[in-house]
Amino acid sequence: MSVTSDDRIDVAIVGAGIAGLACARDLVAAGLRVVVLEKSRGVGGRCATRRLMGQPVDIGLTYYHGDDPSLLAALAAVPATVVPGWPLHITGAGSPCHPAAFRPGQRRIAFAEGVNVFPKHLARDLDITLGARVSRVHALPGRVELAVEDGPSVVARDVVLTLPAPQAQAILPQEHGLSLRAVHNLLEHVTTHPCITLVLGFPASGPAPDFDIHYPEHSPALKLVAHDSSKRVDPTYRVLVVQARAEWSRIALEDPPETWRAALIEETARVVGPWVREPAWTEVQRWRYAKVDLATEVAAPMLFGLPGGGRLGLASEAFTLEAGVQGAYRAGRGLARRLLEDHAPRG
């Protein structure tokens, strides 16, 4: 679909991650006209699956977890092959990315087709434009305008940003109105952490790890090693996905990918076994804004009035008291409720 400048749009949402998609679905269900703008070629953000050598590989999020009935129902509605309880075989005493995943009452779910099937399911029937990079937010009388690189601007009654805090700050105007100063101050408070990810592919006939996920306890570089192919049906390759620690990733973030690759292969070989040094193929991924620092999360999604009368909403996993997909899903739906409280659909 192409970007539209139709001024009858009720809400324009920037970002097609879980928060943006959940918010959009609830607003559309209530009768509002909503457009979603996403700078990437696909939806989902870190809920990312890439086909490598013909096989799906989860290169960001490794599995879903939660105890929210609405999230679990949405996951259950995805037309895909569920791998319940994954990861079932866990080794290592290191801390998981989200320790809540292993608390009583939490359900863990993976999909054989890859984690991206969930955001794709949420995106169905929504008006989403991919490859639409928003460069600036402008407050107009009673409305908000989004400037889009290489495309027409989008004008809407309200705008919702579900981007990582640094990216949201970069597109907001610098006027000194009280509301905008508050938004900038709030976003300045949120801290994000990077993650460098390495994918290693081996012949399926080679050594088999004794884990679904390994959490190294004493590695200075590795946060986790996921046996990604243990989620797949008849995989062609044995695949490991290695996620680096935030501290290591921050130091190495601007280094050449070959530097990441060599260092992470060597450290994974030390932790998992020497056979790791001889992959058939590899892939690297840099996530500049992979995770929100738990100490800097905001309690709830936020809604601000802009000069001229439009409104600006903020929703992501940064705007919730819990991390991960469940937090993002709740934040998106929570902001939709706030917008709908006094935002009747057009006739």
C-alpha positions in Angstrom: 0.0 0.0 0.0 1.1 3.6 -0.6 1.4 6.3 2.1 -1.6 8.5 2.1 -2.0 12.2 3.0 -5.8 11.9 3.4 -6.6 14.3 6.3 -9.5 12.1 7.4 -7.1 9.7 9.2 -7.9 9.4 12.9 -4.7 7.9 14.1 -1.3 7.5 12.5 0.9 4.9 14.2 4.7 5.0 13.7 6.2 1.5 14.1 4.8 -1.9 13.3 6.1 -3.8 16.3 3.8 -5.6 18.8 2.8 -2.4 20.5 1.9 -0.6 17.3 0.0 -3.5 15.9 -1.9 -4.2 19.1 -2.9 -0.5 19.3 -3.9 -0.4 15.7 -6.1 -3.5 15.9 -8.1 -2.2 18.9 -8.6 1.3 17.3 -9.7 -0.2 14.0 -12.1 -2.6 15.8 -13.7 0.5 17.4 -14.3 2.1 14.0 -11.4 4.5 13.7 -9.4 5.0 10.5 -5.8 4.1 11.3 -2.6 3.9 9.2 0.6 2.3 10.4 4.0 3.5 9.0 7.0 1.1 9.3 10.5 1.9 8.1 11.5 -1.7 7.7 10.6 -4.2 5.0 8.5 -6.2 7.4 6.4 -6.0 10.6 7.4 -7.2 14.1 10.6 -5.4 15.1 12.7 -7.9 17.1 10.0 -10.5 16.6 12.1 -11.3 13.5 12.4 -14.5 11.5 14.8 -14.7 8.6 14.9 -17.5 6.0 18.6 -18.6 5.9 19.6 -21.4 3.6 15.9 -22.1 3.1 15.3 -22.6 6.9 13.5 -20.2 9.3 15.7 -18.7 12.0 14.6 -16.4 14.8 17.2 -13.7 14.9 15.8 -11.5 17.7 13.2 -12.8 20.1 13.6 -16.6 20.7 10.2 -17.4 22.1 7.0 -15.9 23.6 6.0 -16.0 27.2 3.3 -14.5 29.3 0.3 -14.9 31.6 -2.0 -12.3 30.2 -5.1 -14.1 29.0 -5.6 -11.7 26.0 -2.0 -12.2 24.8 -2.2 -15.9 25.2 -5.5 -16.0 23.3 -4.0 -13.9 20.5 -1.0 -16.3 20.3 -3.3 -19.3 20.3 -5.2 -17.8 17.3 -2.1 -17.7 15.1 -2.5 -20.2 12.2 0.9 -21.8 12.7 2.6 -24.8 14.3 3.0 -24.3 18.1 6.0 -25.6 19.9 4.6 -25.5 23.5 6.8 -24.9 26.4 9.9 -24.2 24.3 12.7 -24.0 25.6 12.2 -27.3 27.3 15.9 -28.2 27.8 17.7 -25.4 29.6 21.4 -25.4 30.7 23.6 -22.9 32.3 23.1 -20.8 35.4 23.2 -17.4 33.8 20.3 -14.9 33.9 17.6 -15.1 31.2 16.8 -12.0 29.2 13.4 -12.0 30.9 13.5 -14.0 34.2 9.7 -13.7 34.4 9.5 -16.4 31.6 10.3 -19.1 34.1 8.0 -18.0 37.0 5.0 -20.1 38.0 2.0 -19.3 35.8 3.9 -18.2 32.8 3.4 -20.0 29.5 6.3 -20.3 27.0 5.4 -20.6 23.3 7.5 -20.9 20.1 6.4 -21.4 16.5 8.0 -23.9 14.1 7.5 -21.3 11.3 9.3 -18.7 13.4 8.3 -16.0 15.9 7.4 -13.6 13.1 4.1 -15.4 12.4 2.6 -13.6 15.4 3.1 -10.0 14.3 2.1 -11.0 10.7 -1.1 -12.3 12.2 -1.7 -9.1 14.1 -1.0 -7.1 10.9 -3.7 -8.8 8.9 -6.2 -6.4 7.3 -4.5 -3.3 8.7 -3.5 -0.4 6.5 0.3 -0.7 6.8 2.9 1.0 4.7 6.4 -0.6 4.8 9.5 1.2 3.9 8.0 4.5 5.2 10.6 6.3 7.3 9.1 9.2 9.2 11.6 12.1 9.5 9.7 14.6 11.6 6.5 15.2 13.5 4.8 18.6 13.1 1.9 20.0 15.2 -0.8 21.6 13.1 -4.1 23.2 14.2 -6.1 20.4 15.5 -4.0 17.7 13.7 -0.5 16.2 13.4 1.6 15.9 10.3 4.2 13.3 9.7 6.9 14.0 7.2 7.9 10.8 5.3 11.2 10.5 3.5 10.6 9.9 -0.3 6.9 10.1 0.1 3.9 12.4 0.8 3.3 13.5 4.3 0.6 11.9 6.5 -1.9 14.1 8.4 -3.9 12.6 11.2 -5.9 13.7 14.2 -3.6 11.9 16.6 -0.2 10.2 16.2 1.2 7.3 18.2 5.0 6.6 18.4 6.0 3.0 19.2 9.7 3.5 18.3 12.6 3.0 20.6 13.1 6.1 22.7 16.1 7.5 20.8 14.4 7.2 17.5 11.2 8.8 18.8 13.2 11.7 20.2 14.9 12.2 16.8 11.7 12.9 14.9 9.9 15.1 17.5 10.0 18.9 17.1 12.2 20.9 19.4 9.7 23.7 20.2 9.7 24.6 23.8 6.0 24.1 24.6 5.5 22.5 28.0 4.0 19.3 26.6 6.9 18.8 24.2 9.5 19.5 26.9 7.8 16.8 29.0 7.9 14.3 26.1 11.6 14.9 25.5 12.4 14.7 29.2 10.5 11.4 29.5 12.2 9.8 26.5 15.6 11.0 27.8 14.9 9.0 30.9 14.5 5.7 29.0 17.7 3.7 28.5 18.0 1.0 25.8 20.6 -1.7 25.4 22.1 -3.1 22.1 22.5 -6.7 21.2 24.8 -8.2 18.5 23.5 -11.6 17.3 25.4 -14.3 15.5 23.7 -17.2 13.6 25.8 -20.4 13.1 24.6 -23.1 10.6 26.0 -26.7 10.7 25.1 -29.9 8.8 22.2 -31.6 10.5 24.3 -34.8 10.8 26.8 -33.0 13.0 27.0 -32.7 16.8 23.7 -32.0 18.6 23.6 -29.6 21.6 22.1 -31.0 24.8 20.0 -27.8 25.2 17.3 -25.7 23.7 18.8 -22.6 25.3 22.0 -22.3 27.2 22.5 -19.3 29.6 26.3 -19.0 30.2 27.1 -17.9 33.8 30.6 -16.6 33.4 31.0 -15.6 29.8 31.9 -11.9 29.4 30.4 -11.9 25.9 27.5 -14.4 25.6 24.0 -13.7 27.0 22.5 -16.9 25.5 23.0 -19.6 22.9 19.7 -20.9 21.4 19.5 -24.2 19.6 17.1 -22.6 17.0 16.7 -25.7 14.9 15.2 -27.6 17.8 12.0 -25.6 17.1 11.9 -26.6 13.5 10.2 -29.5 11.7 12.8 -31.7 9.8 15.5 -28.9 9.7 18.1 -29.1 7.0 20.7 -27.5 9.2 21.6 -27.5 12.9 21.4 -23.8 13.8 22.6 -21.9 16.8 21.7 -18.3 17.5 24.1 -16.5 19.8 23.1 -13.3 21.5 25.8 -11.1 23.0 25.6 -9.4 26.3 24.6 -5.7 26.3 27.9 -4.5 27.7 29.9 -6.4 25.1 27.6 -5.3 22.3 27.8 -1.7 23.3 31.6 -1.8 23.1 31.7 -3.7 19.8 28.7 -2.0 18.2 30.6 0.0 15.6 33.2 -2.7 14.9 33.2 -4.5 11.5 30.9 -7.5 11.4 33.9 -9.8 10.8 35.2 -8.7 14.2 32.0 -9.7 15.9 31.8 -13.0 14.0 35.4 -14.1 14.9 35.1 -13.1 18.6 31.6 -14.7 19.2 32.5 -17.9 17.4 35.6 -18.4 19.6 33.7 -17.6 22.8 30.8 -19.9 21.8 33.3 -22.7 21.0 34.7 -22.3 24.5 31.3 -22.5 26.1 29.5 -25.1 23.9 32.3 -27.1 22.3 35.2 -26.9 19.8 32.9 -28.1 16.9 31.4 -24.7 16.9 34.5 -23.3 15.2 33.6 -24.9 11.9 30.2 -23.6 10.8 28.9 -24.3 7.3 27.6 -20.7 7.1 27.1 -17.7 9.4 25.0 -14.6 9.6 25.2 -11.5 11.9 22.6 -9.0 13.0 23.0 -5.8 15.0 20.1 -4.7 17.2 21.0 -1.1 18.2 17.9 -0.9 20.5 17.3 -4.5 21.6 16.0 -4.1 25.1 14.8 -1.4 27.6 16.6 -1.1 30.8 14.2 -2.4 33.5 15.2 0.5 35.8 14.1 3.1 33.3 10.7 1.8 32.3 7.7 4.1 32.6 4.6 2.8 34.3 2.1 3.2 31.5 1.6 4.4 28.0 1.5 8.2 27.7 -0.8 10.7 25.9 0.1 14.3 25.5 -1.7 17.3 24.0 0.3 19.1 21.3 0.2 22.8 20.4 -2.8 23.3 18.2 -4.9 20.5 19.6 -3.6 17.2 18.2 -2.3 14.5 20.5 0.8 12.4 20.7 0.8 8.9 22.2 3.8 6.9 23.3 3.6 3.1 23.7 6.2 0.3 23.7 7.7 -2.1 26.1 9.3 1.0 27.7 5.8 2.2 28.8 4.8 -0.6 31.0 6.0 -2.2 34.3 7.0 -5.4 32.6 9.5 -6.2 29.8 9.2 -8.0 26.5 6.3 -8.8 24.2 3.6 -9.0 26.9 4.6 -5.5 28.1 4.5 -4.1 24.6 1.2 -5.8 23.8 -0.4 -4.4 27.0 1.1 -0.9 26.4 -0.3 -0.8 22.8 -3.8 -1.9 23.9 -3.7 0.4 26.9 -2.9 3.4 24.7 -5.7 2.4 22.4 -8.2 2.5 25.4 -7.0 6.0 26.3 -7.4 7.3 22.8 -10.9 5.9 22.5 -12.1 7.4 25.8 -12.8 10.7 24.0 -12.1 10.0 20.4 -15.3 9.0 18.6 -15.0 7.6 15.0 -16.0 9.8 12.1 -19.4 9.2 10.6 
